[in-house]
Amino acid sequence: MADPQSQTDFSFFQTFLCSAFAACVAELCTIPLDVAKVRLQLQKKAAATDGMGQSRYRGLMGTIATIAKEEGLPALWKGVIAGLHRQCIYGGLRIGLYDPVKLYLVGNNFVGDIPLHQKILAALFTGAVAISVANPTDLVKVRLQAEGKLPAGVPRRYSGTLDAYFTIIRQEGLMALWTGIGPNIARNAIINAAELASYDQVKQMILKIPGFLDSIFTHLLAGLGAGFFAVCIGSPVDVVDRS
């Protein structure tokens, strides 16, 4: 049986920095997919509202191609600065707090495999706390991504990321940065639980198989499992959050 304390060789600050850095790298690589996802979700919402059957975007790759053609390739990285702000805060906190909260739930003297339900509770809590702090960055990111090609002469709502923060505060008030906090907490807490708890559990199961060590390959397998669970469980909540 593994002592849970052995899983926390890094300090909170070290884990926070490593998690934030990894999350930022992932954000840079995947944000075109995120932009396309936001546009598709908003298109479905608009179609349901006005009853129009015409679709500007068709499928993931079709949406990416349309955005690149109409708005230029850099448009696929809209909201990337706000996205990096989000990952530094949300990515760092949700993972950095996970082990300390998990150990708090079971107690420092606990020895053995931490039960799955304790892992889920810890991940739900850290996901909720992290997005409560990072919600302003999430709001700005989505607003920048949602803005498509505008007619000639029509100015954009925001000239950039910092302008978006200040414009929202000036026009809508400080608390407007936490618009949608309820659905956002639900979405991110659930996805975080699906990711971290499943990653933790899958890795624990793999390490019990003879021949498997705590190696990069083991972490990769656990990460693939965590990603699968996160998409399956989090996608319905994600659609509701964007509605």
CYANA upper distance limits for C-alpha pairs under 8 A (distance plus 0.5 A):
  1 MET  CA    111 VAL  CA      7.76
  1 MET  CA    112 GLY  CA      5.27
  1 MET  CA    113 ASP  CA      6.87
  2 ALA  CA      6 SER  CA      8.00
  2 ALA  CA    111 VAL  CA      7.34
  2 ALA  CA    112 GLY  CA      5.78
  2 ALA  CA    113 ASP  CA      6.81
  3 ASP  CA      7 GLN  CA      8.13
  3 ASP  CA    110 PHE  CA      7.93
  3 ASP  CA    111 VAL  CA      5.51
  3 ASP  CA    112 GLY  CA      6.24
  3 ASP  CA    113 ASP  CA      8.13
  4 PRO  CA      8 THR  CA      8.02
  4 PRO  CA    103 LEU  CA      7.68
  4 PRO  CA    110 PHE  CA      7.84
  4 PRO  CA    111 VAL  CA      7.14
  4 PRO  CA    112 GLY  CA      7.57
  4 PRO  CA    113 ASP  CA      7.88
  4 PRO  CA    114 ILE  CA      7.83
  5 GLN  CA      9 ASP  CA      8.23
  5 GLN  CA    103 LEU  CA      8.09
  5 GLN  CA    108 ASN  CA      7.93
  7 GLN  CA     99 ASP  CA      8.25
  8 THR  CA     99 ASP  CA      7.21
 10 PHE  CA     14 GLN  CA      6.42
 10 PHE  CA     15 THR  CA      6.59
 11 SER  CA     15 THR  CA      6.68
 12 PHE  CA     16 PHE  CA      6.43
 12 PHE  CA     96 GLY  CA      6.00
 12 PHE  CA     97 LEU  CA      7.54
 12 PHE  CA    100 PRO  CA      8.50
 13 PHE  CA     17 LEU  CA      6.73
 13 PHE  CA     96 GLY  CA      7.92
 14 GLN  CA     18 CYS  CA      6.71
 15 THR  CA     19 SER  CA      6.40
 15 THR  CA     92 GLY  CA      7.87
 15 THR  CA     95 ILE  CA      7.82
 15 THR  CA     96 GLY  CA      5.64
 16 PHE  CA     20 ALA  CA      6.47
 16 PHE  CA     91 GLY  CA      8.33
 16 PHE  CA     92 GLY  CA      4.80
 16 PHE  CA     93 LEU  CA      6.77
 16 PHE  CA     95 ILE  CA      7.48
 16 PHE  CA     96 GLY  CA      5.20
 17 LEU  CA     21 PHE  CA      6.58
 17 LEU  CA     92 GLY  CA      6.91
 18 CYS  CA     22 ALA  CA      6.66
 18 CYS  CA     92 GLY  CA      8.08
 19 SER  CA     23 ALA  CA      6.51
 19 SER  CA     91 GLY  CA      6.42
 19 SER  CA     92 GLY  CA      5.47
 19 SER  CA     95 ILE  CA      6.99
 19 SER  CA     96 GLY  CA      7.61
 20 ALA  CA     24 CYS  CA      6.62
 20 ALA  CA     87 GLN  CA      6.43
 20 ALA  CA     88 CYS  CA      4.99
 20 ALA  CA     89 ILE  CA      7.59
 20 ALA  CA     90 TYR  CA      8.37
 20 ALA  CA     91 GLY  CA      5.68
 20 ALA  CA     92 GLY  CA      4.92
 21 PHE  CA     25 VAL  CA      6.86
 21 PHE  CA     88 CYS  CA      7.61
 22 ALA  CA     26 ALA  CA      6.79
 23 ALA  CA     27 GLU  CA      6.59
 23 ALA  CA     87 GLN  CA      6.02
 23 ALA  CA     88 CYS  CA      7.72
 23 ALA  CA     91 GLY  CA      6.29
 23 ALA  CA     92 GLY  CA      8.41
 24 CYS  CA     28 LEU  CA      6.78
 24 CYS  CA     83 GLY  CA      8.45
 24 CYS  CA     84 LEU  CA      6.01
 24 CYS  CA     87 GLN  CA      6.18
 24 CYS  CA     88 CYS  CA      7.29
 25 VAL  CA     29 CYS  CA      6.98
 26 ALA  CA     30 THR  CA      6.59
 27 GLU  CA     31 ILE  CA      6.02
 27 GLU  CA     80 VAL  CA      8.12
 27 GLU  CA     83 GLY  CA      7.31
 27 GLU  CA     84 LEU  CA      7.34
 27 GLU  CA     87 GLN  CA      7.96
 28 LEU  CA     77 TRP  CA      8.49
 28 LEU  CA     80 VAL  CA      7.60
 28 LEU  CA     84 LEU  CA      8.45
 30 THR  CA     34 ASP  CA      7.09
 31 ILE  CA     35 VAL  CA      6.61
 31 ILE  CA     76 LEU  CA      7.67
 31 ILE  CA     77 TRP  CA      6.52
 31 ILE  CA     80 VAL  CA      7.43
 32 PRO  CA     36 ALA  CA      6.78
 32 PRO  CA     64 ILE  CA      7.69
 32 PRO  CA     76 LEU  CA      5.15
 32 PRO  CA     77 TRP  CA      6.25
 33 LEU  CA     37 LYS  CA      6.61
 33 LEU  CA     60 LEU  CA      8.01
 33 LEU  CA     64 ILE  CA      8.07
 34 ASP  CA     38 VAL  CA      6.70
 35 VAL  CA     39 ARG  CA      6.81
 35 VAL  CA     76 LEU  CA      6.75
 35 VAL  CA     77 TRP  CA      7.87
 35 VAL  CA     78 LYS  CA      7.63
 35 VAL  CA    145 GLN  CA      6.07
 35 VAL  CA    146 ALA  CA      8.02
 36 ALA  CA     40 LEU  CA      6.69
 36 ALA  CA     60 LEU  CA      6.78
 36 ALA  CA     63 THR  CA      6.23
 36 ALA  CA     64 ILE  CA      6.36
 36 ALA  CA     76 LEU  CA      8.29
 37 LYS  CA     41 GLN  CA      6.66
 37 LYS  CA     60 LEU  CA      7.65
 38 VAL  CA     42 LEU  CA      6.62
 38 VAL  CA    142 VAL  CA      7.79
 38 VAL  CA    145 GLN  CA      7.54
 38 VAL  CA    146 ALA  CA      6.97
 38 VAL  CA    242 ARG  CA      8.07
 39 ARG  CA     43 GLN  CA      6.51
 39 ARG  CA     57 TYR  CA      8.26
 39 ARG  CA     63 THR  CA      8.33
 39 ARG  CA    145 GLN  CA      8.11
 39 ARG  CA    146 ALA  CA      6.48
 40 LEU  CA     44 LYS  CA      6.83
 40 LEU  CA     57 TYR  CA      7.11
 40 LEU  CA     58 ARG  CA      8.41
 40 LEU  CA     59 GLY  CA      8.31
 40 LEU  CA     60 LEU  CA      8.44
 40 LEU  CA     63 THR  CA      8.03
 41 GLN  CA     45 LYS  CA      6.87
 41 GLN  CA    239 VAL  CA      7.25
 41 GLN  CA    242 ARG  CA      7.34
 41 GLN  CA    243 SER  CA      8.15
 42 LEU  CA     46 ALA  CA      6.64
 42 LEU  CA    146 ALA  CA      8.10
 42 LEU  CA    242 ARG  CA      7.67
 42 LEU  CA    243 SER  CA      7.77
 43 GLN  CA     47 ALA  CA      6.63
 43 GLN  CA     55 SER  CA      7.82
 43 GLN  CA     56 ARG  CA      8.33
 43 GLN  CA     57 TYR  CA      8.18
 44 LYS  CA     48 ALA  CA      6.69
 45 LYS  CA     49 THR  CA      6.74
 45 LYS  CA    243 SER  CA      6.89
 46 ALA  CA     50 ASP  CA      6.65
 46 ALA  CA     51 GLY  CA      8.35
 47 ALA  CA     51 GLY  CA      5.70
 47 ALA  CA     52 MET  CA      5.75
 47 ALA  CA     53 GLY  CA      6.86
 47 ALA  CA     54 GLN  CA      8.35
 48 ALA  CA     52 MET  CA      8.15
 57 TYR  CA     62 GLY  CA      6.90
 57 TYR  CA     63 THR  CA      5.33
 57 TYR  CA     66 THR  CA      7.44
 58 ARG  CA     62 GLY  CA      5.71
 58 ARG  CA     63 THR  CA      6.26
 59 GLY  CA     63 THR  CA      6.44
 60 LEU  CA     64 ILE  CA      6.86
 61 MET  CA     65 ALA  CA      6.64
 62 GLY  CA     66 THR  CA      6.58
 63 THR  CA     67 ILE  CA      6.64
 64 ILE  CA     68 ALA  CA      6.68
 64 ILE  CA     76 LEU  CA      7.73
 65 ALA  CA     69 LYS  CA      6.56
 66 THR  CA     70 GLU  CA      6.48
 67 ILE  CA     71 GLU  CA      5.99
 67 ILE  CA     72 GLY  CA      7.30
 67 ILE  CA     73 LEU  CA      7.97
 67 ILE  CA     75 ALA  CA      7.32
 67 ILE  CA     76 LEU  CA      7.38
 67 ILE  CA    148 GLY  CA      8.39
 68 ALA  CA     72 GLY  CA      4.98
 68 ALA  CA     73 LEU  CA      4.98
 68 ALA  CA     74 PRO  CA      8.06
 68 ALA  CA     75 ALA  CA      7.17
 68 ALA  CA     76 LEU  CA      7.27
 69 LYS  CA     73 LEU  CA      7.90
 70 GLU  CA    149 LYS  CA      7.35
 71 GLU  CA     75 ALA  CA      6.38
 71 GLU  CA    148 GLY  CA      8.08
 71 GLU  CA    149 LYS  CA      6.48
 72 GLY  CA     76 LEU  CA      8.38
 73 LEU  CA     77 TRP  CA      8.48
 74 PRO  CA     78 LYS  CA      7.63
 78 LYS  CA    141 LYS  CA      8.33
 78 LYS  CA    144 LEU  CA      6.62
 78 LYS  CA    145 GLN  CA      5.74
 79 GLY  CA     83 GLY  CA      6.42
 79 GLY  CA    140 VAL  CA      7.89
 79 GLY  CA    141 LYS  CA      5.10
 79 GLY  CA    142 VAL  CA      7.56
 79 GLY  CA    143 ARG  CA      8.48
 79 GLY  CA    144 LEU  CA      5.74
 79 GLY  CA    145 GLN  CA      6.11
 79 GLY  CA    161 THR  CA      7.65
 80 VAL  CA     84 LEU  CA      6.59
 80 VAL  CA    141 LYS  CA      7.72
 81 ILE  CA     85 HIS  CA      6.78
 81 ILE  CA    141 LYS  CA      8.40
 81 ILE  CA    161 THR  CA      7.08
 82 ALA  CA     86 ARG  CA      6.59
 82 ALA  CA    137 THR  CA      5.90
 82 ALA  CA    138 ASP  CA      7.63
 82 ALA  CA    140 VAL  CA      6.88
 82 ALA  CA    141 LYS  CA      5.56
 82 ALA  CA    161 THR  CA      6.66
 83 GLY  CA     87 GLN  CA      6.69
 83 GLY  CA    137 THR  CA      7.40
 83 GLY  CA    138 ASP  CA      7.56
 83 GLY  CA    141 LYS  CA      6.32
 84 LEU  CA     88 CYS  CA      6.60
 85 HIS  CA     89 ILE  CA      6.96
 85 HIS  CA    137 THR  CA      6.70
 86 ARG  CA     90 TYR  CA      6.09
 86 ARG  CA     91 GLY  CA      7.86
 86 ARG  CA    134 ALA  CA      6.24
 86 ARG  CA    135 ASN  CA      8.37
 86 ARG  CA    137 THR  CA      5.64
 86 ARG  CA    138 ASP  CA      6.66
 87 GLN  CA     91 GLY  CA      5.13
 87 GLN  CA     92 GLY  CA      7.44
 88 CYS  CA     92 GLY  CA      6.10
 89 ILE  CA     93 LEU  CA      6.51
 89 ILE  CA    130 ALA  CA      7.48
 89 ILE  CA    133 VAL  CA      7.88
 89 ILE  CA    134 ALA  CA      6.39
 90 TYR  CA     94 ARG  CA      6.40
 90 TYR  CA    127 GLY  CA      8.36
 90 TYR  CA    130 ALA  CA      5.35
 90 TYR  CA    131 ILE  CA      6.30
 90 TYR  CA    133 VAL  CA      7.97
 90 TYR  CA    134 ALA  CA      6.17
 91 GLY  CA     95 ILE  CA      6.87
 91 GLY  CA    130 ALA  CA      8.21
 92 GLY  CA     96 GLY  CA      6.10
 93 LEU  CA     97 LEU  CA      6.18
 93 LEU  CA    126 THR  CA      7.58
 93 LEU  CA    129 VAL  CA      8.37
 93 LEU  CA    130 ALA  CA      5.84
 94 ARG  CA     98 TYR  CA      6.72
 94 ARG  CA    123 ALA  CA      7.92
 94 ARG  CA    126 THR  CA      5.34
 94 ARG  CA    127 GLY  CA      5.68
 94 ARG  CA    129 VAL  CA      8.01
 94 ARG  CA    130 ALA  CA      5.90
 94 ARG  CA    192 ASN  CA      8.01
 95 ILE  CA     99 ASP  CA      8.12
 95 ILE  CA    126 THR  CA      8.01
 95 ILE  CA    196 LEU  CA      8.41
 96 GLY  CA    100 PRO  CA      8.38
 97 LEU  CA    101 VAL  CA      6.55
 97 LEU  CA    126 THR  CA      6.57
 98 TYR  CA    102 LYS  CA      6.50
 98 TYR  CA    122 ALA  CA      6.55
 98 TYR  CA    123 ALA  CA      6.57
 98 TYR  CA    126 THR  CA      6.58
 99 ASP  CA    103 LEU  CA      6.56
100 PRO  CA    104 TYR  CA      6.62
101 VAL  CA    105 LEU  CA      6.76
101 VAL  CA    122 ALA  CA      6.15
101 VAL  CA    126 THR  CA      8.25
102 LYS  CA    106 VAL  CA      7.09
102 LYS  CA    118 GLN  CA      7.17
102 LYS  CA    119 LYS  CA      6.70
102 LYS  CA    122 ALA  CA      5.72
103 LEU  CA    107 GLY  CA      6.08
103 LEU  CA    108 ASN  CA      6.51
104 TYR  CA    108 ASN  CA      7.24
105 LEU  CA    118 GLN  CA      7.32
105 LEU  CA    122 ALA  CA      8.12
106 VAL  CA    110 PHE  CA      6.60
106 VAL  CA    114 ILE  CA      7.86
106 VAL  CA    118 GLN  CA      7.94
114 ILE  CA    118 GLN  CA      7.33
114 ILE  CA    119 LYS  CA      7.67
115 PRO  CA    119 LYS  CA      7.20
116 LEU  CA    120 ILE  CA      6.75
116 LEU  CA    197 ALA  CA      7.46
116 LEU  CA    201 GLN  CA      7.30
117 HIS  CA    121 LEU  CA      6.66
118 GLN  CA    122 ALA  CA      6.64
119 LYS  CA    123 ALA  CA      6.66
119 LYS  CA    193 ALA  CA      8.23
119 LYS  CA    196 LEU  CA      8.28
119 LYS  CA    197 ALA  CA      5.66
119 LYS  CA    200 ASP  CA      8.25
120 ILE  CA    124 LEU  CA      6.53
120 ILE  CA    193 ALA  CA      5.71
120 ILE  CA    194 ALA  CA      8.17
120 ILE  CA    196 LEU  CA      8.39
120 ILE  CA    197 ALA  CA      5.81
121 LEU  CA    125 PHE  CA      6.70
121 LEU  CA    193 ALA  CA      8.01
122 ALA  CA    126 THR  CA      6.72
122 ALA  CA    193 ALA  CA      8.28
123 ALA  CA    127 GLY  CA      6.39
123 ALA  CA    189 ALA  CA      7.44
123 ALA  CA    192 ASN  CA      6.25
123 ALA  CA    193 ALA  CA      5.03
123 ALA  CA    196 LEU  CA      6.79
123 ALA  CA    197 ALA  CA      7.01
124 LEU  CA    128 ALA  CA      6.68
124 LEU  CA    189 ALA  CA      5.00
124 LEU  CA    190 ILE  CA      6.68
124 LEU  CA    192 ASN  CA      6.91
124 LEU  CA    193 ALA  CA      5.68
125 PHE  CA    129 VAL  CA      6.70
125 PHE  CA    189 ALA  CA      7.28
126 THR  CA    130 ALA  CA      6.43
126 THR  CA    189 ALA  CA      7.81
126 THR  CA    192 ASN  CA      8.40
127 GLY  CA    131 ILE  CA      6.71
127 GLY  CA    185 ILE  CA      7.91
127 GLY  CA    188 ASN  CA      6.16
127 GLY  CA    189 ALA  CA      4.77
127 GLY  CA    190 ILE  CA      8.16
127 GLY  CA    191 ILE  CA      8.44
127 GLY  CA    192 ASN  CA      5.92
127 GLY  CA    193 ALA  CA      7.90
128 ALA  CA    132 SER  CA      6.61
128 ALA  CA    185 ILE  CA      5.59
128 ALA  CA    186 ALA  CA      7.84
128 ALA  CA    188 ASN  CA      7.07
128 ALA  CA    189 ALA  CA      5.44
129 VAL  CA    133 VAL  CA      7.09
130 ALA  CA    134 ALA  CA      6.68
131 ILE  CA    135 ASN  CA      5.84
131 ILE  CA    184 ASN  CA      7.69
131 ILE  CA    185 ILE  CA      6.73
131 ILE  CA    188 ASN  CA      7.28
132 SER  CA    181 ILE  CA      7.49
132 SER  CA    185 ILE  CA      7.29
134 ALA  CA    138 ASP  CA      7.07
135 ASN  CA    139 LEU  CA      6.66
135 ASN  CA    177 LEU  CA      7.44
135 ASN  CA    178 TRP  CA      6.25
135 ASN  CA    181 ILE  CA      7.20
135 ASN  CA    184 ASN  CA      8.13
136 PRO  CA    140 VAL  CA      6.81
136 PRO  CA    165 TYR  CA      8.32
136 PRO  CA    177 LEU  CA      5.10
136 PRO  CA    178 TRP  CA      6.30
137 THR  CA    141 LYS  CA      6.57
138 ASP  CA    142 VAL  CA      6.77
139 LEU  CA    143 ARG  CA      6.76
139 LEU  CA    177 LEU  CA      7.13
139 LEU  CA    178 TRP  CA      8.08
139 LEU  CA    179 THR  CA      7.90
140 VAL  CA    144 LEU  CA      6.67
140 VAL  CA    161 THR  CA      7.59
140 VAL  CA    164 ALA  CA      6.92
140 VAL  CA    165 TYR  CA      7.31
141 LYS  CA    145 GLN  CA      6.70
141 LYS  CA    161 THR  CA      8.46
142 VAL  CA    146 ALA  CA      6.44
143 ARG  CA    147 GLU  CA      7.10
144 LEU  CA    158 TYR  CA      8.20
144 LEU  CA    161 THR  CA      8.38
150 LEU  CA    154 VAL  CA      6.73
150 LEU  CA    155 PRO  CA      8.28
150 LEU  CA    156 ARG  CA      8.13
157 ARG  CA    164 ALA  CA      8.40
158 TYR  CA    163 ASP  CA      6.39
158 TYR  CA    164 ALA  CA      5.68
158 TYR  CA    167 THR  CA      7.93
159 SER  CA    163 ASP  CA      6.47
159 SER  CA    164 ALA  CA      7.71
160 GLY  CA    164 ALA  CA      6.61
161 THR  CA    165 TYR  CA      7.07
162 LEU  CA    166 PHE  CA      6.89
163 ASP  CA    167 THR  CA      6.28
164 ALA  CA    168 ILE  CA      6.53
165 TYR  CA    169 ILE  CA      6.87
165 TYR  CA    177 LEU  CA      8.28
166 PHE  CA    170 ARG  CA      6.50
167 THR  CA    171 GLN  CA      6.38
167 THR  CA    172 GLU  CA      8.44
168 ILE  CA    172 GLU  CA      5.83
168 ILE  CA    173 GLY  CA      7.13
168 ILE  CA    174 LEU  CA      7.96
168 ILE  CA    176 ALA  CA      7.36
168 ILE  CA    177 LEU  CA      7.55
169 ILE  CA    173 GLY  CA      4.89
169 ILE  CA    174 LEU  CA      5.15
169 ILE  CA    175 MET  CA      8.21
169 ILE  CA    176 ALA  CA      7.40
169 ILE  CA    177 LEU  CA      7.75
170 ARG  CA    174 LEU  CA      8.19
172 GLU  CA    176 ALA  CA      6.28
173 GLY  CA    177 LEU  CA      8.36
175 MET  CA    179 THR  CA      7.69
180 GLY  CA    184 ASN  CA      6.55
180 GLY  CA    241 ASP  CA      8.13
181 ILE  CA    185 ILE  CA      6.42
182 GLY  CA    186 ALA  CA      6.90
183 PRO  CA    187 ARG  CA      6.49
183 PRO  CA    240 VAL  CA      8.11
183 PRO  CA    241 ASP  CA      5.95
184 ASN  CA    188 ASN  CA      6.48
184 ASN  CA    241 ASP  CA      6.79
185 ILE  CA    189 ALA  CA      6.24
186 ALA  CA    190 ILE  CA      6.58
186 ALA  CA    237 VAL  CA      8.18
187 ARG  CA    191 ILE  CA      6.63
187 ARG  CA    234 GLY  CA      7.17
187 ARG  CA    237 VAL  CA      5.88
187 ARG  CA    238 ASP  CA      6.67
187 ARG  CA    241 ASP  CA      7.52
188 ASN  CA    192 ASN  CA      6.24
189 ALA  CA    193 ALA  CA      6.59
190 ILE  CA    194 ALA  CA      6.65
190 ILE  CA    233 ILE  CA      8.10
190 ILE  CA    234 GLY  CA      7.08
191 ILE  CA    195 GLU  CA      6.57
191 ILE  CA    230 ALA  CA      5.86
191 ILE  CA    231 VAL  CA      8.38
191 ILE  CA    233 ILE  CA      7.42
191 ILE  CA    234 GLY  CA      5.61
192 ASN  CA    196 LEU  CA      6.37
192 ASN  CA    197 ALA  CA      8.34
192 ASN  CA    230 ALA  CA      8.07
193 ALA  CA    197 ALA  CA      5.85
193 ALA  CA    198 SER  CA      7.94
194 ALA  CA    198 SER  CA      6.19
194 ALA  CA    226 ALA  CA      7.17
194 ALA  CA    229 PHE  CA      6.25
194 ALA  CA    230 ALA  CA      5.39
194 ALA  CA    233 ILE  CA      7.40
194 ALA  CA    234 GLY  CA      8.23
195 GLU  CA    199 TYR  CA      6.40
195 GLU  CA    226 ALA  CA      5.13
195 GLU  CA    227 GLY  CA      6.75
195 GLU  CA    229 PHE  CA      7.21
195 GLU  CA    230 ALA  CA      5.79
196 LEU  CA    200 ASP  CA      6.48
196 LEU  CA    226 ALA  CA      7.42
197 ALA  CA    201 GLN  CA      6.52
197 ALA  CA    226 ALA  CA      8.47
198 SER  CA    202 VAL  CA      6.30
198 SER  CA    222 ALA  CA      8.31
198 SER  CA    225 GLY  CA      7.58
198 SER  CA    226 ALA  CA      5.72
198 SER  CA    229 PHE  CA      7.69
199 TYR  CA    203 LYS  CA      6.51
199 TYR  CA    222 ALA  CA      5.56
199 TYR  CA    223 GLY  CA      6.33
199 TYR  CA    225 GLY  CA      7.14
199 TYR  CA    226 ALA  CA      5.32
200 ASP  CA    204 GLN  CA      6.66
200 ASP  CA    222 ALA  CA      7.98
201 GLN  CA    205 MET  CA      6.76
202 VAL  CA    206 ILE  CA      6.64
202 VAL  CA    222 ALA  CA      5.86
202 VAL  CA    225 GLY  CA      7.52
202 VAL  CA    226 ALA  CA      8.37
203 LYS  CA    207 LEU  CA      6.65
203 LYS  CA    218 THR  CA      7.19
203 LYS  CA    219 HIS  CA      7.26
203 LYS  CA    221 LEU  CA      8.24
203 LYS  CA    222 ALA  CA      5.65
204 GLN  CA    208 LYS  CA      7.21
205 MET  CA    209 ILE  CA      7.57
206 ILE  CA    212 PHE  CA      7.21
206 ILE  CA    218 THR  CA      7.58
206 ILE  CA    222 ALA  CA      8.49
207 LEU  CA    212 PHE  CA      6.00
207 LEU  CA    213 LEU  CA      6.58
207 LEU  CA    214 ASP  CA      7.34
207 LEU  CA    218 THR  CA      8.26
208 LYS  CA    212 PHE  CA      7.95
212 PHE  CA    218 THR  CA      7.66
213 LEU  CA    218 THR  CA      7.47
214 ASP  CA    218 THR  CA      6.61
214 ASP  CA    219 HIS  CA      7.85
215 SER  CA    219 HIS  CA      6.88
216 ILE  CA    220 LEU  CA      6.56
217 PHE  CA    221 LEU  CA      6.77
218 THR  CA    222 ALA  CA      6.71
219 HIS  CA    223 GLY  CA      6.45
220 LEU  CA    224 LEU  CA      6.70
221 LEU  CA    225 GLY  CA      6.88
222 ALA  CA    226 ALA  CA      6.66
223 GLY  CA    227 GLY  CA      6.58
224 LEU  CA    228 PHE  CA      6.79
225 GLY  CA    229 PHE  CA      6.87
226 ALA  CA    230 ALA  CA      6.56
227 GLY  CA    231 VAL  CA      6.72
228 PHE  CA    232 CYS  CA      6.78
229 PHE  CA    233 ILE  CA      6.45
230 ALA  CA    234 GLY  CA      5.92
230 ALA  CA    235 SER  CA      8.30
231 VAL  CA    235 SER  CA      5.98
233 ILE  CA    237 VAL  CA      8.29
234 GLY  CA    238 ASP  CA      6.53
235 SER  CA    239 VAL  CA      6.88
236 PRO  CA    240 VAL  CA      7.03
237 VAL  CA    241 ASP  CA      6.64
238 ASP  CA    242 ARG  CA      6.92
239 VAL  CA    243 SER  CA      6.82
